[in-house]
Structure formats: C-alpha cells, structure tokens
Amino acid sequence: MKGLIESMNRIKHHIILGDLEERKKVKIVVDGEEMEAMEGEMIAAALLANGRKQFRYTKRYHSPRGIYCGIGRCTDCIMTVNAIPNVRTCITPVENGMVIETQKGLGKWKRGGSCV
C-alpha cells in the first residue's frame, strides 16, 4: 500500500470493502497542531486516525464527547471549523488548510456572541 499514511490508525484492508484507496494527503490544523488527513475524508475520521477522540465539551458538566452516531443525527462530534461553531464533523469533509478547534459548550462565533 505504497503512499498511504502508515502512522495513522486506519483500516487498510477490509474483508468486504477491500483495500483502502490511495488519496492525496492534505494538512489540517487541530487546536493549533498540524495534522495530515486524506482529501475528502470526514473530519471525524481524520481526527480518529490521528488519535483524537475528544471533539467537544458539554456546556453544563464540561463532559468530553467524541463521535457517537457517525451519520450526522446527534451533536456529539460538533467542533468549531474555520471559525464556525457547531459543525458536525462526522459528515463534513476535510479540506486542505482547515482550522479545527475543540468546542467548549455552545461554541462562540469569532465576533464574540454565543450560539443559540
């Protein structure tokens, strides 16, 4: 599997789906740390492949949350992406240069207001 990102936690061969297709590598920045991802994969998949499991903290109890449903129905995977809070990372594809931040509570717009 020449050219695949070997250091990440990825399933490279699936008994039903077959081999992981080779894709272009892109860079994303997560909480100030630069990471590699595969172009077009979902943000949550890229984070899991890089060992990130906590995506946000709840408003009331500040409990950590990560991916839960993986199909965009719940909000456990929401993060702030390119200064936009409440982005469901399990259904949002990675783009080169994306800036992703762990979301605390309801998130904040860069202009200072809280999300409702």
Secondary structure, DSSP 4 states (H G I P E B T S, - for coil): -TTS-TTS----EETTTEEPPP--EEEEEETTEEEEEETTSBHHHHHHHTT----EE-TTT--EE--SSSSSSSSTTEEEETTEEEEETTSSB--TT-EEE-EETT-B-TTSPBP-
